[in-house]
Amino acid sequence: MTIRNALVIGAGSGVGRATAHALTAVGVDVLATGHERDATDPAQVAALLDEADPDLVVVTAGTRPRIAPIGEQSWESFSAPWNVDVKIAFEVGRAALTRPLRADSTVVIVSSGAGLGGSPLSGGYAGAKRTQMFLAAYLQSAADARGLGIRFVALVPGQLLVGTTIGEAAAAAYGAESGQSAEAYLKDRFPVPLDAAGVARAVLEIASGEEHRQKTLVAVTGKGLEAL
Protein backbone atom coordinates (compact mmCIF):
# COMPACT_ATOMS: atom_id res chain seq x y z
CA MET A 1 0.00 0.00 0.00
CA THR A 2 1.09 3.61 -0.61
CA ILE A 3 -0.63 4.84 2.54
CA ARG A 4 1.80 5.70 5.32
CA ASN A 5 -0.38 7.37 7.95
CA ALA A 6 -4.10 6.98 8.60
CA LEU A 7 -6.60 8.59 10.93
CA VAL A 8 -9.64 6.49 11.85
CA ILE A 9 -12.39 8.46 13.59
CA GLY A 10 -14.84 6.21 15.40
CA ALA A 11 -12.44 3.34 16.06
CA GLY A 12 -13.92 2.37 19.40
CA SER A 13 -16.05 -0.39 17.93
CA GLY A 14 -17.58 -1.89 14.79
CA VAL A 15 -16.35 -0.74 11.39
CA GLY A 16 -13.94 1.79 12.83
CA ARG A 17 -12.17 -0.75 15.02
CA ALA A 18 -12.04 -3.29 12.19
CA THR A 19 -10.63 -0.66 9.83
CA ALA A 20 -7.92 0.39 12.28
CA HIS A 21 -6.90 -3.25 12.74
CA ALA A 22 -6.89 -3.91 8.98
CA LEU A 23 -4.72 -0.88 8.28
CA THR A 24 -2.29 -1.72 11.07
CA ALA A 25 -2.01 -5.27 9.72
CA VAL A 26 -0.69 -3.99 6.39
CA GLY A 27 1.89 -1.68 7.98
CA VAL A 28 0.06 1.65 8.10
CA ASP A 29 0.74 3.94 11.06
CA VAL A 30 -2.78 4.45 12.44
CA LEU A 31 -4.12 7.04 14.84
CA ALA A 32 -7.38 5.49 16.03
CA THR A 33 -9.77 7.63 18.02
CA GLY A 34 -13.07 6.88 19.71
CA HIS A 35 -15.21 8.72 22.24
CA GLU A 36 -12.17 10.27 23.90
CA ARG A 37 -12.10 12.85 21.11
CA ASP A 38 -15.08 14.97 20.05
CA ALA A 39 -15.04 14.93 16.26
CA THR A 40 -17.94 17.41 16.11
CA ASP A 41 -15.52 20.01 17.52
CA PRO A 42 -13.54 21.67 14.71
CA ALA A 43 -10.60 22.45 16.99
CA GLN A 44 -10.28 18.79 18.01
CA VAL A 45 -10.59 17.65 14.40
CA ALA A 46 -7.81 20.01 13.35
CA ALA A 47 -5.65 18.71 16.21
CA LEU A 48 -6.25 15.12 15.09
CA LEU A 49 -5.14 15.95 11.56
CA ASP A 50 -2.04 17.66 12.92
CA GLU A 51 -1.20 14.65 15.07
CA ALA A 52 -1.86 11.99 12.43
CA ASP A 53 -0.61 13.85 9.32
CA PRO A 54 -2.69 11.33 7.35
CA ASP A 55 -2.75 10.13 3.77
CA LEU A 56 -6.06 8.43 4.62
CA VAL A 57 -8.87 9.61 6.87
CA VAL A 58 -11.74 7.23 7.62
CA VAL A 59 -14.88 8.59 9.26
CA THR A 60 -17.01 5.90 10.91
CA ALA A 61 -18.09 7.82 14.01
CA GLY A 62 -21.73 8.51 14.70
CA THR A 63 -24.50 8.25 17.23
CA ARG A 64 -26.59 5.14 17.74
CA PRO A 65 -30.07 5.97 16.41
CA ARG A 66 -33.09 5.33 18.56
CA ILE A 67 -34.99 2.39 17.05
CA ALA A 68 -38.67 3.29 17.33
CA PRO A 69 -41.63 4.24 15.08
CA ILE A 70 -41.87 7.90 14.12
CA GLY A 71 -44.72 8.51 16.58
CA GLU A 72 -42.49 7.43 19.44
CA GLN A 73 -39.56 9.63 18.46
CA SER A 74 -38.86 13.01 20.02
CA TRP A 75 -37.24 15.73 17.97
CA GLU A 76 -34.09 15.20 20.02
CA SER A 77 -33.90 11.50 19.17
CA PHE A 78 -34.94 12.07 15.56
CA SER A 79 -32.34 14.77 14.91
CA ALA A 80 -29.43 13.20 16.81
CA PRO A 81 -27.83 11.64 13.69
CA TRP A 82 -27.86 15.04 12.01
CA ASN A 83 -26.17 16.71 14.95
CA VAL A 84 -23.50 14.01 15.24
CA ASP A 85 -23.01 11.94 12.07
CA VAL A 86 -23.48 14.78 9.60
CA LYS A 87 -21.55 17.30 11.68
CA ILE A 88 -18.57 14.96 12.02
CA ALA A 89 -18.45 14.39 8.27
CA PHE A 90 -18.78 18.13 7.68
CA GLU A 91 -16.08 19.14 10.16
CA VAL A 92 -13.62 16.47 8.99
CA GLY A 93 -14.19 17.31 5.35
CA ARG A 94 -13.84 21.03 5.93
CA ALA A 95 -10.66 20.51 7.94
CA ALA A 96 -9.21 18.33 5.17
CA LEU A 97 -9.75 21.19 2.72
CA THR A 98 -8.51 23.89 5.10
CA ARG A 99 -5.31 22.14 6.13
CA PRO A 100 -5.19 20.90 3.30
CA LEU A 101 -4.29 17.21 3.24
CA ARG A 102 -1.51 16.20 0.87
CA ALA A 103 -2.32 15.57 -2.78
CA ASP A 104 -3.39 11.95 -3.37
CA SER A 105 -4.85 11.71 0.13
CA THR A 106 -8.23 10.04 0.57
CA VAL A 107 -11.11 10.75 2.93
CA VAL A 108 -13.62 7.91 3.27
CA ILE A 109 -16.94 8.70 4.95
CA VAL A 110 -18.71 5.49 5.91
CA SER A 111 -22.42 6.10 5.36
CA SER A 112 -25.30 3.59 5.24
CA GLY A 113 -27.65 1.99 2.78
CA ALA A 114 -30.43 3.49 4.88
CA GLY A 115 -29.61 6.72 3.06
CA LEU A 116 -30.69 5.12 -0.21
CA GLY A 117 -33.75 3.13 0.80
CA GLY A 118 -34.93 4.85 3.97
CA SER A 119 -35.25 3.50 7.50
CA PRO A 120 -38.63 4.36 9.08
CA LEU A 121 -37.71 2.91 12.47
CA SER A 122 -34.53 4.95 13.03
CA GLY A 123 -35.69 8.55 13.04
CA GLY A 124 -33.52 10.94 11.03
CA TYR A 125 -30.75 8.38 10.53
CA ALA A 126 -31.51 7.70 6.85
CA GLY A 127 -31.61 11.38 5.98
CA ALA A 128 -28.38 12.03 7.83
CA LYS A 129 -26.65 9.21 6.00
CA ARG A 130 -27.92 10.51 2.65
CA THR A 131 -26.52 13.93 3.50
CA GLN A 132 -23.12 12.34 4.15
CA MET A 133 -23.24 11.08 0.56
CA PHE A 134 -24.03 14.58 -0.69
CA LEU A 135 -21.20 15.96 1.45
CA ALA A 136 -18.66 13.66 -0.21
CA ALA A 137 -19.66 15.06 -3.61
CA TYR A 138 -19.64 18.66 -2.38
CA LEU A 139 -16.22 18.23 -0.80
CA GLN A 140 -14.85 16.61 -3.93
CA SER A 141 -16.06 19.53 -6.04
CA ALA A 142 -14.40 21.99 -3.65
CA ALA A 143 -11.12 20.06 -3.71
CA ASP A 144 -11.18 19.83 -7.50
CA ALA A 145 -11.87 23.55 -7.86
CA ARG A 146 -8.73 24.27 -5.84
CA GLY A 147 -6.63 21.59 -7.54
CA LEU A 148 -5.86 19.92 -4.22
CA GLY A 149 -5.78 16.34 -5.48
CA ILE A 150 -7.70 15.06 -2.43
CA ARG A 151 -10.21 12.29 -2.97
CA PHE A 152 -13.50 12.15 -1.05
CA VAL A 153 -15.62 9.00 -1.08
CA ALA A 154 -18.83 8.01 0.69
CA LEU A 155 -18.74 4.26 1.27
CA VAL A 156 -22.23 2.81 1.59
CA PRO A 157 -22.72 -0.59 3.21
CA GLY A 158 -25.66 -1.79 1.16
CA GLN A 159 -27.04 -4.15 3.79
CA LEU A 160 -27.33 -4.49 7.55
CA LEU A 161 -24.05 -5.49 9.14
CA VAL A 162 -23.95 -8.67 11.15
CA GLY A 163 -22.23 -8.46 14.51
CA THR A 164 -22.68 -4.69 14.98
CA THR A 165 -24.91 -3.01 17.53
CA ILE A 166 -26.85 -0.92 15.01
CA GLY A 167 -27.19 -3.74 12.49
CA GLU A 168 -28.42 -6.24 15.05
CA ALA A 169 -30.88 -3.77 16.58
CA ALA A 170 -32.30 -2.87 13.17
CA ALA A 171 -32.59 -6.53 12.17
CA ALA A 172 -34.43 -7.31 15.39
CA ALA A 173 -36.86 -4.41 14.91
CA TYR A 174 -37.62 -5.00 11.24
CA GLY A 175 -37.70 -8.75 11.75
CA ALA A 176 -40.28 -8.35 14.51
CA GLU A 177 -42.55 -6.47 12.10
CA SER A 178 -42.63 -9.53 9.86
CA GLY A 179 -42.71 -12.07 12.66
CA GLN A 180 -39.09 -13.14 12.19
CA SER A 181 -36.07 -13.34 14.44
CA ALA A 182 -33.18 -11.01 13.69
CA GLU A 183 -31.18 -13.96 12.36
CA ALA A 184 -33.97 -15.09 10.02
CA TYR A 185 -34.55 -11.54 8.79
CA LEU A 186 -30.88 -11.07 7.94
CA LYS A 187 -30.64 -14.45 6.22
CA ASP A 188 -33.74 -13.83 4.10
CA ARG A 189 -32.82 -10.30 3.08
CA PHE A 190 -29.06 -10.68 2.78
CA PRO A 191 -28.06 -14.28 2.02
CA VAL A 192 -24.42 -13.20 1.57
CA PRO A 193 -23.62 -11.53 4.92
CA LEU A 194 -21.50 -8.44 5.43
CA ASP A 195 -19.70 -7.66 8.67
CA ALA A 196 -17.45 -4.89 9.94
CA ALA A 197 -14.33 -6.64 8.63
CA GLY A 198 -15.88 -6.72 5.16
CA VAL A 199 -16.44 -2.98 5.23
CA ALA A 200 -12.87 -2.48 6.46
CA ARG A 201 -11.58 -4.46 3.48
CA ALA A 202 -13.62 -2.20 1.22
CA VAL A 203 -12.01 0.88 2.78
CA LEU A 204 -8.55 -0.50 2.04
CA GLU A 205 -9.55 -1.40 -1.50
CA ILE A 206 -10.88 2.09 -2.16
CA ALA A 207 -7.83 3.77 -0.64
CA SER A 208 -5.21 1.66 -2.39
CA GLY A 209 -6.81 0.66 -5.69
CA GLU A 210 -7.65 2.33 -8.98
CA GLU A 211 -11.13 0.88 -9.47
CA HIS A 212 -13.95 3.43 -9.04
CA ARG A 213 -11.28 6.12 -8.75
CA GLN A 214 -13.52 8.85 -10.13
CA LYS A 215 -16.55 7.99 -8.00
CA THR A 216 -17.60 9.77 -4.81
CA LEU A 217 -20.25 7.17 -4.00
CA VAL A 218 -19.38 3.47 -3.73
CA ALA A 219 -21.40 0.65 -2.17
CA VAL A 220 -20.22 -2.54 -0.53
CA THR A 221 -22.28 -5.67 0.03
CA GLY A 222 -21.39 -9.22 0.91
CA LYS A 223 -20.53 -9.63 -2.78
CA GLY A 224 -18.00 -6.76 -2.87
CA LEU A 225 -17.71 -3.18 -4.13
CA GLU A 226 -19.81 -1.46 -6.77
CA ALA A 227 -20.06 2.15 -7.89
CA LEU A 228 -23.38 3.95 -7.46
N, C-alpha and C positions, 0 to 999 in steps of 0.2 A: 504494500500500500504506500501511497505518496503522502498520506496524512501523518504528521508528526505529533501534533498536539490537538486534543479534542476537549470540548466542554460539554458535559451532559447535564442538563438542567431537569431535575425531576428523577434523580437516580436512586431515590430511597426505596423504590419498589418497582415491580412490573416491568414495563418496556424500558424505562430508564435504567434500571439496575441491570437488565439483560444486555442493553446496549453498551453500558460501561464495561461490563465483563467481556463482551465480544471484542471491543476495541482494544482493551488491555491484552487480550489473548493474542492479538496480531501485532503487538509491539508499540501501540500508540500510547503516548503519555496522556493520561486522562485526568481531568479535574471533574470529579463527580459531586454534584451538590443536590441536597434534598431540602427538607423543611428548615434546615439551619440557615438558609439564605432566602431572602424574600425577593423572588424574581419579578414581582410587580413593582418593585422600587427601582427606578432608573439608576440611582447612584450605586446600588448593590449590583445591578447588571453590569454597569460600566466597570466596577471593581473586579467582577468575575472575568470579564474579557481581558482586563489588564493582567490578572494573575495567570490565566490559562494561555494567553496569546495563541488562540486556536486557529487551526486550518479548517476545523469542523466544529460546528455548534449543533447540538441536538436538543430540541425542546420537547420534552414529554410531560412537563409539570402541568398540573391542573387540579381543580377541586373535584371531589367525588359528588356527582349529582344526586339529588334526592330522588329516589325511585317512588313515584306516586302519580296518580291521575291528576290532570290539570286542576280539577276542582279542589284537590287537597294540597296544592302548592300555595305557598305565600309568594309575594313578589321577591322577598329575600332569597328564598330557595330557588325560585325560577331563574333569577338573574345572576346567581352565584357564578355559573360558568363564564358569563360575560365579564364579570369583574375580576376573574382570576385567569382562566384559560386564554381568553382573547387579550387581556392586558399583558400577560407574560409574552405572548407571541409578538405583540406590538412593541413592547419595550425592548425585547431582544433584537428584533429586526431593526428598529430605529437605531439602537446602539451599534449594530453591525455596520450600518451605513455611516454613522457619525464618526466612528473610530478612524477610518474604516478598517474592516478586516482585510488581510492580504488578498491580492488577486488570486483567483483559483480556489478561494475558500468556499465552503458550502455551509448553508444553514438549513437544517431539516426540521420542520415543524410537524410533529406527529399529531394528526387530526383524528377523525373517526368517520366511518361509513354512515354514522347517524346524520352527518351533515349532508349526505346525498339523499337518503331515504326517509329522514325524519325519525323521531323517537318520542312518541306521545307520552311515555311514562317517565321521562327524565327532564321535564321542565324546559329550560332554555338551552340545554346541552347541545341539541342538534344545530340550532341556529348559531351558537358560539363556534362549533366546529366548522360550520360552513364559512363563517367569517374568517377563521384561520386560513382556509383555502384561498379566499379572496386576498388576504394579507400577503400570502406568498407571492401572488401575481403582482400586487401593488409594489411590494418591496423589490421584486425583480425588475420591474419597469424603472423604478427609481435608481437602482444600481446600474442598469444599462444606460440610462440617460447621462450618468456621470462617468461612464466607462470604467467602473470599478472592477469588473471581472468577478464579482461575487455571485454565487448561485444560491437561489432560494427555492426550496421544494417543500410542498405540503405532502406528506406521506399519509395515505388514507388506508388504515386497516379495513378491508371491505367486509369483515364479518366479526362477530363477537369473539373475543379472545378467551380461550380456555385458560383456567388457572389464574385469572386476574380478578381483583375484587369487583371492579365495575362490570366486567364481562359476565361473571357468575351471577351477580345481582340482577342484571338485565335479563339473563337467560331464565332465572327463576321467576321473575315477574311476568315476562311475556309467555313463558311456558305455562304458568298458572292460568293465564287467560284462555288457553286452549286445552286445559286439563292435562298438561304434560309436566314431567319433572324437568329440571334444568338440563339434565344430561340428555334426555330424550329430545328436548327442543333443539339443543345444539346439534345433535346427531342428524335430526331430520332436516334442519335448515342448512347446515354446513358439514356435509359428510367428510370433507377434507379439513381437519381442524387447523387452527392457527393459534399459536401461543406467543408469549412475549419474546422468546428466543427467535421465532420466525420473523417477527417485526424487526428485531435487532439485526438479523442477517440482511434484511431488506435495506436498512439504513446503511450498512457497510457497502452493499452492492451499489446503491445510489451514489455514495460518496467516492467510491473508488473506480467505478465503471464508466463506460461511455454511452451505454444504452439509456435512452430517454433523457439524454443530456440537455435537450432544449425544452423540456417539460417542467412546468411548475407544479403539476398535479399528477401524482403517481399513486396507484393503489397496490395493495398487497393482500393476497388471500392465501389460503393453504396451498394453492397451486403456483404461487409466485407473484412477480411484479407485472403490472400492466399500466400503460399510460392512460390517462383519462382525458 
